Amino acid sequence: MNRRRNVKIIATLGPASDTSEMIRKLFDGGADVFRLNMSHLDHKGLKRVHTMVREVEKTVERPIGILVDLQGPKLRIGEVKEGTVLKEGNRFRLDTSKKPGDATRAFLPHPAIFDAVSAGQSLLLDDGKLRLTVKGKGQDHIDTEVMVGGKLMSRKGISLPDTMLPLAALTEKDRSDLDAALDLGVDWIALSFVQRPDDIAEVRKIARGRAAVLAKIEKPQALAHLDEIIEIADAIMVARGDLGVELPLEQVPGWQKRMTRAARRSGKPVVVATQMLESMISAPTPTRAEVSDVATAVFEGADAIMLSAESAAGQYPVEAVNMMNRIAQSVESDPTYPGIIYAQHAEPEATGADAISAAAHSVADTLNAAAIVCWTNSGSTGLRAARERPLFPIVALTPVHATARRLALVWGLHCVLTEDAKDLEDLSDRACRIAFQEGFAQPGQRIVVTAGVPLGTPGATNMLRVAFVGRKDAL
C-alpha cells in the first residue's frame, strides 16, 4: 500500500476503535502507527489490542508501528465537599489532612511538592482553570492566594509550571506497564512528564534497545533541557495539551515550531499531538481552524501527526483518520510546500551516513530519479535519508521486523521487509524490483540506492549507486 504522502498518522485506540474490524478501517484510512494509552489500559487489555494490531499487520502485509504511552505521575488533590468554589483574592491552603476540603483548604497527597515549591510560584488546578500563587509554606502545608477562582471538584489535577519537581518520570505503575509492553515487543515507548534528560536515560536503560523511546514534551522544565532531551531520546512529541496548561497558551505555537525544527536538525522524529481535530470527537467534520492547525504541522515537516480522543473515544474515528489523511495529501501537493520544506533544510553532519544521504538527495534531484532506496538494518540509514526531507519517495528496505515497524513513524519512509542482499548486484536488482512492485518506479526510470559495505553491517552507510529499472518482464 502506497500512502502517497510523507507525514505519518498516529491513531490512538480506545473504546471506539479497539476491534480488529475498526483497526483495519483506520489503517485503510491512513493510520501508520497505533497508540495504546496506558492511562486507560491494563495489561490484559494491552495484550488484547496488541494482538489485534499484529493480526491486521499480517493481513495487510505492511509493517505497522505500535506506540505505548506510559501514564506518568498523576498529581491530584484529595476529596473536596460538593459545591466548593474558590473566590479570587481569598487565601487557600493545601495540607496533609485527609479531611474533605472546602473553600479554605484541600488535601494534597504529594509530600515532594511541599519541599519543592517556593513563594511566588504558581499552582494550577483542574487543567489550569484555577490559578493559585504561593504565599508561604511549612513542612505540612502550602499557603496560597487565589488568582483565578472557580468551582473545585474532588481529585482534580494540580500542575506546577514554575517548579522542578523531584519526581521520577517513571512511577511503579509505569515500570510494570513498561515491562509488559517490552515483553509483547512493542515498537515505541512514550514517556510522560519528562523534565530532564535523566528521565529518558532511565527508560532507555530498562528497554535495552527492545523499543525506541519517545519523550513527550509537556512540561516547561523540559524546554530548558530540550537539546539534551532530543539528543538522548529516539523521538519527541509536542504534547500541546498539558504544555498549554503550564505555559501561556499564546506561547505554544512558537514552541511547537522550535521543537519541530530542533528535532529535524538532529534527525530525530517529531510528533505533533493533542486536539488536532478535537471537534470530530462529536462532529463528522472539523473546524476550519483545526484543518489549518493540522496543515501547519505538515508544512513544518513534522514526522507524524496524532489523533487522541478523536479516534479513541469519538463518534467518528474513521472519518477523523480519513480527514487527517486528506489534509496531509492536500498540503504536500500544494505548490508552496516544497519551498517551505527546503527553507528549513539542515546541513548534513560530518558523518559518512549523512554525507551519503545528502549526496543521494542531490543525485536524485539532478537526475529526477523516481525514488531513493536505502538498505537499513538498524534504521539509522532510513533516519538520515528522512532528515534530508527529499521530495522523492524513500523506500527503506530491511530484513528486520522491528526496524520496519519503528520506521513507520518516520517522515517519508515506505518500509518494505526483505532478505538482506547477497551481493552488490542483488542489492541493486532487488532495489529496482521492489521500487517497481511498490509503485514508485517504472521501467526505464532511475533510482538512487544507498547501502553499507560490507553488506548487513549496521550503521555503515558508505555506498551510493544509480540503477535503472529494467523491463517489466525482467522484474
Long-range contacts (C-beta under 8 A, 24 or more apart in sequence): 1-60, 1-62, 2-414, 2-438, 2-439, 2-440, 3-30, 3-32, 3-325, 3-414, 4-329, 5-325, 5-328, 5-329, 5-332, 6-332, 6-389, 6-411, 6-412, 7-297, 7-298, 7-302, 7-303, 7-304, 7-305, 7-328, 7-332, 7-411, 8-32, 8-33, 8-303, 8-304, 8-305, 8-408, 8-409, 8-410, 8-411, 9-33, 9-304, 9-305, 9-306, 9-307, 9-321, 9-324, 9-325, 9-328, 10-34, 10-35, 10-67, 10-271, 10-273, 10-304, 10-305, 10-306, 10-307, 10-409, 11-35, 11-306, 11-307, 11-311, 11-317, 11-321, 12-36, 12-37, 12-306, 12-307, 12-308, 12-309, 12-310, 12-311, 12-312, 13-49, 13-53, 13-311, 13-312, 14-40, 14-309, 14-311, 14-312, 14-313, 15-312, 15-313, 16-311, 16-312, 16-313, 16-314, 16-315, 16-317, 17-311, 17-312, 17-317, 18-45, 18-48, 18-49, 18-52, 19-52, 20-52, 20-55, 20-56, 22-317, 22-318, 23-52, 23-53, 23-56, 24-56, 24-59, 24-60, 25-318, 26-311, 26-317, 26-318, 26-321, 27-56, 27-60, 27-62, 27-64, 29-318, 29-321, 29-322, 29-325, 30-321, 30-322, 30-324, 30-325, 30-328, 31-311, 31-321, 32-64, 32-65, 32-304, 32-408, 32-409, 33-64, 33-65, 33-66, 33-67, 33-187, 33-188, 33-304, 33-408, 33-409, 34-64, 34-65, 34-66, 34-67, 35-67, 35-68, 35-69, 35-190, 35-306, 35-308, 36-66, 36-67, 36-68, 36-69, 36-186, 37-69, 37-71, 37-312, 38-68, 38-69, 38-70, 38-71, 38-173, 38-174, 38-177, 38-181, 39-69, 39-71, 40-312, 43-176, 43-177, 43-180, 46-177, 46-180, 46-181, 46-184, 47-180, 47-184, 50-184, 50-186, 63-401, 63-404, 63-405, 63-407, 63-408, 63-415, 63-417, 64-405, 64-408, 65-187, 65-188, 65-405, 65-406, 65-408, 65-409, 66-186, 66-187, 66-188, 66-405, 67-186, 67-187, 67-188, 67-189, 67-190, 67-214, 67-409, 68-177, 68-178, 68-181, 68-186, 68-188, 68-189, 68-190, 68-211, 69-190, 69-192, 69-216, 70-170, 70-174, 70-177, 70-178, 70-189, 70-190, 70-191, 70-192, 71-171, 71-173, 71-174, 71-177, 71-192, 72-169, 72-170, 72-171, 72-174, 72-191, 72-192, 72-193, 72-216, 73-167, 73-168, 73-169, 73-171, 73-192, 73-193, 74-157, 75-110, 75-113, 75-157, 75-158, 75-159, 75-160, 76-109, 76-155, 76-156, 76-157, 76-158, 77-101, 77-106, 77-107, 77-108, 77-109, 77-125, 77-152, 77-154, 77-155, 77-156, 77-158, 78-106, 78-107, 78-108, 78-109, 78-154, 78-155, 79-107, 79-154, 79-155, 80-106, 80-152, 80-153, 80-154, 83-151, 84-151, 84-152, 84-153, 85-149, 85-150, 85-151, 85-152, 86-130, 86-146, 86-149, 86-150, 86-152, 87-146, 87-149, 88-146, 88-147, 88-148, 88-149, 89-145, 89-146, 90-145, 90-146, 90-149, 91-135, 91-143, 91-144, 91-145, 91-146, 92-132, 92-143, 92-144, 92-145, 92-146, 93-141, 93-142, 93-143, 93-144, 94-123, 94-141, 94-142, 94-144, 95-140, 95-141, 95-142, 96-140, 96-141, 101-152, 106-152, 108-142, 108-158, 110-158, 112-165, 112-166, 112-167, 113-142, 113-158, 113-160, 113-163, 113-165, 114-138, 114-139, 114-140, 114-141, 114-142, 115-166, 116-160, 116-163, 116-164, 116-165, 116-166, 117-142, 117-160, 117-163, 118-163, 121-160, 121-162, 121-163, 122-147, 122-160, 122-161, 122-162, 123-158, 123-159, 123-160, 124-158, 124-159, 124-160, 124-161, 124-245, 124-246, 125-152, 125-156, 125-157, 125-158, 125-159, 126-150, 126-152, 126-153, 126-156, 126-157, 127-157, 127-159, 127-245, 128-159, 128-244, 128-245, 128-246, 159-242, 159-245, 159-246, 160-246, 161-219, 161-220, 161-245, 161-246, 161-247, 162-220, 164-195, 164-196, 164-221, 165-195, 167-193, 168-199, 168-202, 169-193, 169-194, 169-195, 169-199, 169-202, 169-203, 170-199, 170-202, 170-203, 175-206, 178-203, 178-206, 178-207, 179-206, 181-211, 182-206, 182-207, 182-210, 182-211, 185-210, 185-402, 186-211, 187-211, 187-212, 187-402, 187-405, 187-406, 187-408, 187-409, 188-212, 188-213, 188-214, 188-234, 188-235, 188-406, 188-409, 189-213, 189-214, 190-214, 190-216, 190-237, 191-215, 191-216, 192-216, 192-218, 192-239, 193-218, 193-219, 194-218, 194-219, 194-222, 194-229, 195-219, 195-221, 195-222, 195-225, 196-221, 196-222, 196-225, 196-228, 196-229, 197-225, 197-228, 197-229, 197-231, 197-232, 200-229, 200-232, 200-233, 201-232, 204-232, 212-406, 214-269, 214-271, 217-243, 217-259, 218-242, 218-243, 218-246, 219-243, 219-246, 220-246, 220-247, 223-255, 226-258, 226-259, 226-262, 227-262, 230-262, 230-263, 230-266, 230-268, 231-266, 233-268, 234-268, 234-269, 235-263, 235-268, 235-269, 235-270, 235-271, 235-303, 235-409, 236-263, 236-268, 236-269, 236-270, 236-271, 237-270, 237-271, 237-272, 237-273, 237-306, 238-270, 238-271, 238-272, 238-273, 238-302, 239-273, 239-274, 240-272, 240-273, 240-274, 240-275, 241-273, 241-274, 241-275, 241-308, 244-274, 253-296, 256-297, 256-300, 257-300, 260-297, 260-300, 260-301, 260-302, 261-300, 261-344, 263-303, 264-301, 264-344, 264-346, 264-387, 264-389, 265-346, 267-346, 267-349, 267-383, 267-384, 267-386, 267-387, 268-383, 269-303, 269-304, 269-383, 269-386, 269-409, 269-410, 269-411, 270-302, 270-303, 270-304, 271-302, 271-303, 271-304, 271-305, 271-306, 271-409, 272-297, 272-300, 272-302, 272-304, 272-305, 272-306, 273-305, 273-306, 273-308, 274-306, 274-308, 275-308, 276-305, 276-306, 276-307, 276-310, 276-324, 277-307, 277-310, 277-320, 277-323, 277-324, 278-309, 278-310, 280-310, 280-314, 280-316, 280-319, 280-320, 280-323, 281-309, 281-310, 281-313, 281-314, 281-315, 281-316, 282-314, 282-315, 283-316, 284-316, 284-319, 285-319, 285-323, 286-320, 286-323, 291-323, 291-327, 294-324, 294-327, 294-328, 295-327, 295-330, 295-331, 298-327, 298-328, 298-331, 298-332, 299-331, 299-336, 299-337, 299-340, 299-341, 300-340, 300-344, 301-340, 301-341, 301-344, 301-389, 301-411, 302-411, 303-386, 303-409, 303-410, 303-411, 304-409, 304-411, 338-391, 341-389, 341-391, 342-389, 344-389, 345-388, 345-389, 346-387, 348-388, 352-460, 352-461, 352-462, 353-380, 353-381, 353-384, 353-459, 353-461, 353-462, 354-384, 354-387, 356-384, 356-450, 356-461, 356-462, 356-463, 356-464, 357-381, 357-384, 357-385, 357-387, 357-388, 357-450, 357-461, 358-388, 359-464, 360-385, 360-388, 360-390, 360-448, 360-450, 360-464, 361-385, 361-388, 361-390, 363-448, 363-464, 363-466, 364-390, 364-392, 364-448, 365-390, 365-392, 367-446, 367-448, 367-466, 369-445, 369-446, 369-447, 369-448, 369-466, 370-435, 370-440, 370-441, 370-442, 370-445, 370-446, 370-447, 370-469, 371-395, 371-435, 371-440, 371-441, 371-447, 371-448, 372-447, 372-448, 372-449, 372-450, 373-397, 373-431, 373-434, 373-435, 373-447, 373-448, 373-449, 373-450, 374-449, 374-450, 374-451, 374-461, 375-420, 375-421, 375-427, 375-431, 375-449, 375-450, 375-451, 375-452, 375-455, 376-403, 376-407, 376-461, 377-403, 377-420, 377-456, 377-457, 377-458, 378-403, 378-458, 378-459, 379-403, 379-406, 379-407, 380-458, 380-459, 380-461, 381-450, 381-451, 381-452, 381-459, 381-461, 382-407, 382-410, 382-413, 382-415, 383-407, 383-410, 384-461, 385-412, 385-413, 385-450, 386-410, 386-411, 386-412, 386-413, 393-440, 395-431, 395-434, 395-435, 395-438, 395-440, 397-430, 397-431, 397-434, 414-438, 414-440, 420-455, 420-456, 421-451, 421-455, 422-455, 423-455, 424-453, 424-455, 424-465, 427-451, 427-455, 427-465, 428-465, 428-467, 431-467, 432-467, 432-468, 432-469, 432-470, 432-475, 433-475, 435-469, 436-469, 436-472, 436-475, 437-475, 441-469, 442-469, 443-469, 443-470, 443-471, 443-472, 443-475, 444-468, 444-469, 445-469
